[in-house]
Structures are given as structure tokens and as C-alpha cells.
Amino acid sequence: MCSLAGNVSAQTGVTMYGSLDAGGAYVSNSAGSALFKFNQSNMQPDRWGFKGVEYLGGGLHTVFQLENGFFTGSGASVSSGTMWNRQAYVGLASPTAGTLTVGHQSSLNFDLLTPLSNAYLAQSWNAFHPGNIDNLANSATSSVNNAIKYRSASYHGLSASSLIGLGNTTNFGFGNTFSAGVNFASGNLKTAAIYSNQHNRAFGVAATGLATFQGSPASAYIADRSETFGAGLLYTFGSLRVHGLYTRVRLEKGTASDVYQSYEAGAEYQLTLANQVTGGVATTTMSGHRWSQIEVGYIYSLSRSTQLYLQALCEHTNAGTKAYLSIAGQSSNENQVIVLSGMHHTF
């Protein structure tokens, strides 16, 4: 991690950072055939960026962040034509008044719920819920443009957050987002809850394996309105962490309405300073379809910045629905297994 410090104060400077993750994957069924493929962005998304802070006096700071996602395998940007596709914001921060930022920013789902999820704690992108409809993965469809975000200071472990995303049209309601959340951290316990209301937003329904949804091609689905609620908790018992998470998304288009719900639970055990084992289960339902997932993994840390991993994930769906784990492509039946191994490095 590279830091460029200012001359006025140690609290002023710019930090460059990044993450690279690459390895191999075996897929049991991708369009009817087994597949061996290059894999990337498993433990963390491949990305690089800058964070900056300037001390203004009286405890007040200017803060900014610019972050771009890319693919290690090809070097290509995650979003063609968009330089800072993950984060691009500037704001003010105070230890007593909280932090206010404006720009292209992660959703409150990602900020508050993702740290309590199987995918985050087991460190596997593929353990996010089918289609990322609940926006736990900070993908191109879950970040919020033209966003104003506020996070309060912590009061005895409790803080509150809110976000407004502007649609930038003469119709104020078109394309806008409103979210609010609370989180609490004290001792061994962490917990959080969020509510979000969005209009005219695209969702990755095609990545659930469905061809059509609410009368639209799944690949082009845009909800007129979506409403999300989620809550989760994490508790640490020495070397063991256990956690649970619930998310519920109501999707509306015209007169059609469907509910996407996910329940999950998992645990991570630190065998030694360098060795960790992980496991988790999840089930997701929507429009008469069900996806059930199991994840197990092993992580070996060569250093604080470099890890080796071996993970396996299995998805089973009900009859008439095809399995579709995120990197694997759609299965030809209701079952799909992927085994991943690789190296992750942060700087």
C-alpha cells in the first residue's frame, strides 16, 4: 500500500491500494458439459484505487475515493467506458458529526449487510445469492449513481446511515433511490438492518437462470419499483465466528409483483494464525423457484497481504429451474458444483 503524505499534518495524504485474485475453477455442468476455466475476483473483486484525506482543522476532514474494477485475466475494465466504476465520491468527515459524501457510491446493502454474509466472511464471490438481486455484491448494477450518503458517528456502538440517489430527470421519482440503515457493534456482536426503495432499476435476473420474468426478457429486466429489507448479525466466540442474514426484495413491473427472499447462515473457524476453514448454507426463493447453496472452503495465509484458497460450492434448484452459480454459466439441469483454487493479494 502506497501512501503520499502532506506536509501540514500526518492526517493529510493519499493512499493507492488494490486487490488481485486469480486461479482456476472446475465446473461440473456448464450448458451440459464439464468446464475447466481461469477464475478471478473470487476472494475479493480485482480493483485498484485511491483514497484521500485532508485535515481542515477542528476534527473536520475532506475525504475522497476513486476505485476501478478490472479483470486480472484480461486486464479489461469491468465496465467498458467507465473509469471509476466502483466508487467515485468526495465529502466531509467529522468524528462527532459523521460523514457526508456525494458521487457514485456503494449501496447501503453492501455497506451494512455484506459484511454479515457468507460470501464476505467465507471470502467467495460465488456465495452471493442468485442474480445478486439483493445487491450484496458491489457490482455494476448495485452501485448508486448521483448519490448523497450520510453516516452518523458511532454512539455507544450504534450508528445510522441514509442514502439518496437522484435520477437526474424532470420526474423526480424516476430512477431515484432512497435507503436507510442502522448498525451496531459492541464486543463480540455485530448487527445491522437496512430498508431501500428504488425506481426504474435494472436487476440481474438472467443470472438466476430464468429466461423471462414479469413479461420481460430476463437479460433486459428493469423494475418499475423495488423495495428491499435486510437484517443480519455476527457473533464471535474466540476463534469461531457465526453469522446469519435475511434479505427480502419486492420487484414490481406494471401490475406484476414478485418477492425474492434469501436466508443464510455460516461459520468460520481460525485453526491457527495462518489457517482458516469456512462453511455456509443459503436458500433463496422467487416466483415459485428455489435455489439452495452450500459452501465449504480453506484459506491459508502466506502473509497479511497474500492468501491461497481452495473452495467448493454446490447449488440445487427445484424442478423446472436450472442452477446458475455466478462464474459457471447456466447448468443444463437442477444441479451445479464448482471447485475453485487460487491466490489473492492486496496492496
Buried (B, 14 or more C-beta within 10 A) or exposed (E): EEEEEBEEBEEBBBBBBBBBBBBEBBBBBBEEEEBEBBBBBBBBBBBBBBBBBBBBEEEBBBBBBBBBBBBBEEEEBBBEEBEBBBBBBBBBBBEEEBBBBBBBBBBBBBBBBBBBBBBBBBBBBBBBBBBBBBBBBBBEBBBBBBBBBBBBBBEEEBBBBBBBBBBEEEEEEEBBBEBBBBBBBEEEEBBBBBBBBBBBBEBBBBBBBBEEBBEBEBBEBBBBBBBBBBBBBBBBEEEEBBBBBBBBBBBBBEEBBBEBBBBBBBBBBBEEEEEBBBBBBBBBBBBEBBBBBBBBBBBBBEEEEBBBBBBBBBBBBEEEBBBBBBBBBBBEEBBBBBBBBBBBBBE
